[in-house]
Amino acid sequence: MRPRGEPFATIAVVGRQASPDIRGPLKQLTDFLAVRGHRVLLDAETARFVSLPGLPVATLPEIGEQSQLAIVVGGDGTMLSAARRLAPYEVPLIGVNQGRLGFLTDISLADMETSLAAMLAGQYVEETRTLLEASLTRAGGAGERSLALNEVVVNRGALGGMIDCAVTIDGRFVYAMRADGLIVATPTGSTAYALSAQGPIVDPAIAAFLLIPVAPHALTYRPIAVRDSMVIEISLLRGREAGLHCDGQSDFSMAEGDSVVVRRAEHRVRLLHPRDHDHFAMLRQKLHWSEAPERVLKSGTQSGS
C-alpha cells in the first residue's frame, strides 16, 4: 500500500536513459523537489546512466509501492516506457519534455519549475489513457506478451517483401490483406506511427482502437476504428522476416503461422497535465497547424491594406 497523508509526499524521478544532457535537468528537478519538502526517489534504470549522489535509488516495485507521483524527463519514448512500467501500480505521471515533439511530455524545461509548483499545489487536470496488450502465439505453441501505449504493429522485415495477414475482430473474419504491415493504435498512438500511415487523429477520450494498413497492395483497404472492448487477431499467412513491434520498443520475430491477439489491457495510464492544458492547442503547436483565427484575419487585413 502507498503511504497515506500529504499528496505527492514521495515523488519518483525517471530520466531519459543514455542521454548526455539529462543530468543537468534531473539535478535541477530533484533539488527543486527536495527544497519543497518532497521525498525524492531516483528510478533504478535511470541511475544506471546518471549519478546523483545522496539521492535514494528505487526499483520499479519500490516506486509503485512508495510513490504518489512520477515525473518523467525526456521525450515521448521515455514516457512510453515509464507509462507501461508504472501503469499496474496506478502511479500518475507528469512529463517534462527534453525530446522533440513531446505529445506526452507537455511541460517544457524552461517552464518546469513554474508549472510543477502549480501542479504540486493541486492545480492540474488528470486523464487516463488506454493500454494495449499484445499476445503473440507461435505456430509451435510458444508465446510472448507485451504492453503498448501507442501501437502494436505487425510488419515485414527489412529485406522481405510484403506480408499476407488475416484479421479477425471478436472472432469474426474482417479481411485478408497484402501490405507492408498493419498498425493497431490507441487514440494516444493516433499521433505517432499511425499518423504517418495516413490514419486519423483521435481524441484520447474516445474509447476506440484504430486498424491502419501500411502501404497496402490494394488501395481499398482503409483505416477503420472499432470499440476498444473488441479483441483483434492478426494471423501471419505469408511473409519472411516479419515482426511484431510494441511502441517501437519491444520487438519479436514472427514466422508464417504465428498470430497476435490485441486487446485492451487491464490497467490504464494516469497522466497529469497543467490546469490550462488544451489537447487541440497542443496539436496545433506540435503539428504546426494554422494560427488562431484572429491572427489570420489580422494578417490578412494588414496584407490587403
C-alpha positions as CSV (number, residue, x, y, z in Angstrom):
1,M,0.0,0.0,0.0
2,R,1.2,3.5,-0.7
3,P,1.7,5.7,2.3
4,R,-1.3,8.0,3.1
5,G,-1.0,11.6,4.1
6,E,0.2,14.6,2.1
7,P,-0.5,14.4,-1.7
8,F,2.7,13.7,-3.6
9,A,4.8,13.3,-0.4
10,T,7.1,10.9,-2.3
11,I,7.9,11.5,-5.9
12,A,9.9,9.3,-8.2
13,V,12.0,10.8,-11.0
14,V,12.6,9.0,-14.3
15,G,15.1,10.3,-16.9
16,R,15.9,9.7,-20.5
17,Q,18.5,6.9,-20.5
18,A,21.9,7.3,-22.1
19,S,21.3,11.0,-22.8
20,P,24.4,13.1,-22.3
21,D,22.4,16.2,-21.4
22,I,20.0,14.6,-18.9
23,R,22.0,15.1,-15.7
24,G,21.5,18.9,-15.5
25,P,17.7,18.8,-15.8
26,L,17.4,15.9,-13.4
27,K,19.6,17.7,-10.8
28,Q,17.6,20.9,-11.2
29,L,14.4,18.9,-10.8
30,T,15.4,16.8,-7.7
31,D,16.8,19.9,-6.0
32,F,13.6,21.8,-6.6
33,L,11.5,18.9,-5.2
34,A,13.8,18.5,-2.1
35,V,13.6,22.2,-1.3
36,R,9.8,21.9,-1.4
37,G,9.9,19.1,1.2
38,H,9.2,16.1,-1.1
39,R,10.9,12.8,-0.6
40,V,12.6,12.0,-4.0
41,L,13.4,8.6,-5.4
42,L,15.5,8.1,-8.5
43,D,14.4,5.3,-10.8
44,A,17.0,2.5,-10.7
45,E,17.1,2.2,-14.5
46,T,17.9,6.0,-14.7
47,A,20.5,5.6,-12.0
48,R,22.5,3.3,-14.3
49,F,23.2,6.2,-16.6
50,V,23.1,9.2,-14.2
51,S,24.8,9.7,-10.9
52,L,23.1,11.9,-8.4
53,P,24.9,11.4,-5.0
54,G,22.7,11.4,-1.9
55,L,19.5,10.5,-3.8
56,P,17.9,7.1,-2.9
57,V,17.6,4.8,-5.8
58,A,14.3,2.7,-6.1
59,T,13.3,-0.3,-8.1
60,L,10.1,-0.4,-10.1
61,P,8.2,-2.2,-7.3
62,E,9.5,0.2,-4.7
63,I,8.4,3.2,-6.8
64,G,5.0,1.6,-7.3
65,E,4.6,1.0,-3.5
66,Q,6.0,4.2,-2.1
67,S,5.4,7.0,-4.7
68,Q,2.3,9.1,-5.2
69,L,3.7,10.6,-8.4
70,A,6.4,10.0,-11.1
71,I,7.9,12.9,-13.1
72,V,9.4,11.8,-16.4
73,V,12.1,13.9,-18.0
74,G,12.8,13.1,-21.6
75,G,10.9,12.6,-24.8
76,D,7.8,10.6,-25.7
77,G,9.9,7.4,-25.9
78,T,10.9,7.8,-22.2
79,M,7.3,8.5,-21.3
80,L,6.0,5.4,-23.2
81,S,8.5,3.2,-21.3
82,A,7.6,4.7,-17.9
83,A,3.9,4.5,-18.6
84,R,3.9,0.8,-19.4
85,R,6.1,0.0,-16.4
86,L,4.1,2.0,-13.9
87,A,0.5,1.5,-15.1
88,P,0.0,-1.6,-12.9
89,Y,0.8,0.4,-9.9
90,E,-1.6,3.3,-10.8
91,V,1.1,5.9,-10.3
92,P,0.3,9.1,-12.1
93,L,2.8,10.6,-14.4
94,I,3.9,14.1,-15.3
95,G,6.1,14.6,-18.4
96,V,8.8,17.2,-18.9
97,N,9.9,17.4,-22.5
98,Q,13.6,17.0,-23.3
99,G,12.9,15.5,-26.7
100,R,11.5,16.7,-30.0
101,L,7.7,16.8,-30.5
102,G,6.6,15.8,-27.0
103,F,2.9,14.8,-27.4
104,L,3.0,13.1,-24.0
105,T,5.7,15.2,-22.3
106,D,3.9,18.6,-22.3
107,I,5.9,20.7,-19.9
108,S,9.0,22.5,-21.3
109,L,12.3,22.5,-19.5
110,A,12.1,26.3,-19.4
111,D,8.7,26.2,-17.6
112,M,9.5,23.2,-15.5
113,E,9.7,24.8,-12.0
114,T,6.8,27.2,-12.5
115,S,4.5,24.5,-14.0
116,L,5.4,21.9,-11.4
117,A,4.9,24.3,-8.5
118,A,1.3,24.9,-9.5
119,M,0.6,21.3,-10.2
120,L,2.1,20.0,-6.9
121,A,-0.2,22.6,-5.2
122,G,-3.2,20.9,-6.8
123,Q,-3.6,22.9,-10.0
124,Y,-3.7,20.1,-12.5
125,V,-6.1,18.0,-14.6
126,E,-5.9,14.2,-14.8
127,E,-6.7,11.9,-17.6
128,T,-6.3,8.2,-18.2
129,R,-5.1,6.5,-21.4
130,T,-5.8,3.0,-22.6
131,L,-3.0,0.5,-23.0
132,L,-2.9,-2.3,-25.5
133,E,-2.0,-5.9,-24.6
134,A,-0.4,-7.9,-27.4
135,S,-0.2,-11.7,-27.1
136,L,2.0,-13.5,-29.7
137,T,1.3,-17.2,-30.2
138,R,3.9,-19.0,-32.3
139,A,3.0,-21.9,-34.6
140,G,5.0,-24.2,-32.3
141,G,3.0,-23.2,-29.3
142,A,5.4,-20.8,-27.5
143,G,4.3,-17.3,-26.8
144,E,5.2,-13.7,-25.9
145,R,3.3,-10.9,-24.3
146,S,3.9,-7.1,-24.2
147,L,2.0,-3.9,-23.5
148,A,1.8,-0.8,-25.7
149,L,0.5,2.7,-25.1
150,N,0.8,3.9,-28.7
151,E,0.5,1.0,-31.1
152,V,1.1,-2.7,-31.9
153,V,2.5,-3.3,-35.4
154,V,2.9,-6.4,-37.5
155,N,5.1,-5.6,-40.4
156,R,7.5,-7.0,-42.9
157,G,11.2,-7.3,-42.3
158,A,13.9,-5.0,-43.7
159,L,14.8,-7.4,-46.5
160,G,11.5,-9.2,-47.0
161,G,8.6,-8.4,-49.4
162,M,5.0,-7.7,-48.5
163,I,3.3,-9.8,-45.9
164,D,-0.1,-11.5,-46.2
165,C,-2.2,-11.5,-43.0
166,A,-5.7,-12.3,-42.0
167,V,-7.6,-10.1,-39.5
168,T,-10.5,-11.1,-37.2
169,I,-12.4,-8.9,-34.7
170,D,-14.2,-10.6,-31.9
171,G,-13.8,-13.9,-33.8
172,R,-15.4,-12.5,-37.0
173,F,-13.3,-12.5,-40.2
174,V,-12.7,-9.0,-41.5
175,Y,-10.2,-9.3,-44.3
176,A,-7.1,-10.9,-45.7
177,M,-4.6,-8.3,-46.8
178,R,-1.3,-8.0,-48.5
179,A,0.7,-5.0,-47.3
180,D,3.9,-3.8,-45.7
181,G,2.1,-4.1,-42.3
182,L,-0.8,-3.4,-40.1
183,I,-1.0,-0.9,-37.2
184,V,-3.4,-1.3,-34.2
185,A,-3.3,2.0,-32.4
186,T,-4.9,3.6,-29.4
187,P,-6.1,7.2,-29.6
188,T,-2.8,8.2,-27.9
189,G,-1.0,6.5,-30.7
190,S,-3.0,8.2,-33.4
191,T,-0.4,11.0,-33.4
192,A,2.5,8.5,-33.7
193,Y,3.3,5.9,-36.4
194,A,-0.4,5.8,-37.3
195,L,-0.4,9.4,-38.3
196,S,2.4,8.8,-40.8
197,A,0.4,6.0,-42.3
198,Q,-2.5,8.4,-43.0
199,G,-4.6,7.4,-40.0
200,P,-6.9,9.9,-38.3
201,I,-6.1,11.9,-35.2
202,V,-8.4,10.6,-32.4
203,D,-9.3,12.5,-29.2
204,P,-7.8,10.5,-26.3
205,A,-11.1,10.3,-24.5
206,I,-12.7,8.2,-27.3
207,A,-12.8,4.5,-26.4
208,A,-11.6,3.2,-29.8
209,F,-8.8,1.2,-31.5
210,L,-7.6,2.1,-35.0
211,L,-6.6,-0.5,-37.6
212,I,-4.4,1.2,-40.2
213,P,-2.8,-0.7,-43.1
214,V,0.7,0.2,-44.0
215,A,1.2,0.6,-47.8
216,P,-1.5,-2.0,-48.7
217,H,-1.3,-3.6,-52.1
218,A,-4.9,-2.6,-52.8
219,L,-6.0,1.0,-52.0
220,T,-9.4,-0.2,-51.0
221,Y,-8.0,-1.2,-47.6
222,R,-8.7,1.8,-45.5
223,P,-8.2,2.7,-41.8
224,I,-11.1,1.7,-39.6
225,A,-12.0,2.4,-36.0
226,V,-13.6,-0.1,-33.6
227,R,-14.7,-0.2,-30.0
228,D,-11.8,-0.7,-27.6
229,S,-13.6,-3.6,-26.0
230,M,-13.1,-5.6,-29.1
231,V,-10.4,-8.3,-29.5
232,I,-8.3,-8.1,-32.7
233,E,-6.4,-11.1,-34.0
234,I,-3.8,-10.8,-36.8
235,S,-2.5,-14.1,-38.3
236,L,0.6,-14.1,-40.5
237,L,-0.3,-16.2,-43.6
238,R,2.8,-15.5,-45.6
239,G,5.9,-13.4,-45.2
240,R,9.6,-13.7,-44.5
241,E,11.3,-11.9,-41.6
242,A,8.1,-10.4,-40.3
243,G,8.0,-8.9,-36.9
244,L,5.8,-7.7,-34.0
245,H,6.6,-4.3,-32.6
246,C,5.1,-2.7,-29.5
247,D,5.6,1.1,-29.2
248,G,8.7,0.6,-31.2
249,Q,10.5,-0.6,-28.0
250,S,9.5,-4.3,-27.7
251,D,10.2,-6.4,-30.8
252,F,9.6,-10.0,-31.6
253,S,10.2,-12.0,-34.7
254,M,7.3,-13.7,-36.5
255,A,7.0,-16.7,-38.8
256,E,4.2,-17.9,-41.0
257,G,1.5,-19.5,-38.9
258,D,2.1,-17.1,-35.9
259,S,-0.7,-15.0,-34.7
260,V,-1.1,-11.9,-32.5
261,V,-4.1,-11.1,-30.3
262,V,-4.5,-7.5,-29.3
263,R,-6.9,-6.4,-26.6
264,R,-7.4,-3.6,-24.1
265,A,-5.1,-4.1,-21.2
266,E,-6.3,-4.4,-17.6
267,H,-4.6,-1.3,-16.4
268,R,-4.7,2.3,-17.7
269,V,-2.1,5.0,-17.7
270,R,-2.7,8.1,-15.5
271,L,-1.4,11.4,-16.8
272,L,-1.4,14.8,-15.0
273,H,-1.4,18.0,-17.1
274,P,-1.2,21.7,-16.1
275,R,-4.6,23.1,-15.4
276,D,-4.7,25.1,-18.7
277,H,-3.8,22.0,-20.8
278,D,-5.7,22.1,-24.1
279,H,-5.3,19.0,-26.3
280,F,-6.1,20.9,-29.5
281,A,-3.8,23.7,-28.7
282,M,-1.1,21.1,-28.2
283,L,-1.8,19.6,-31.6
284,R,-1.8,23.0,-33.2
285,Q,1.6,23.7,-31.8
286,K,3.2,20.3,-32.4
287,L,1.8,19.8,-35.9
288,H,2.3,23.5,-37.0
289,W,-1.4,24.0,-37.9
290,S,-2.5,27.5,-38.8
291,E,-2.6,30.2,-36.2
292,A,-5.6,31.4,-34.2
293,P,-8.4,32.9,-36.5
294,E,-8.0,36.4,-35.1
295,R,-4.3,36.4,-36.0
296,V,-5.0,35.1,-39.5
297,L,-7.7,37.7,-40.0
298,K,-5.4,40.5,-38.7
299,S,-2.6,39.3,-41.0
300,G,-4.9,39.3,-44.0
301,T,-6.2,42.8,-43.2
302,Q,-2.6,44.1,-43.0
303,S,-1.5,42.5,-46.2
304,G,-4.6,43.8,-48.1
305,S,-4.3,47.4,-46.9
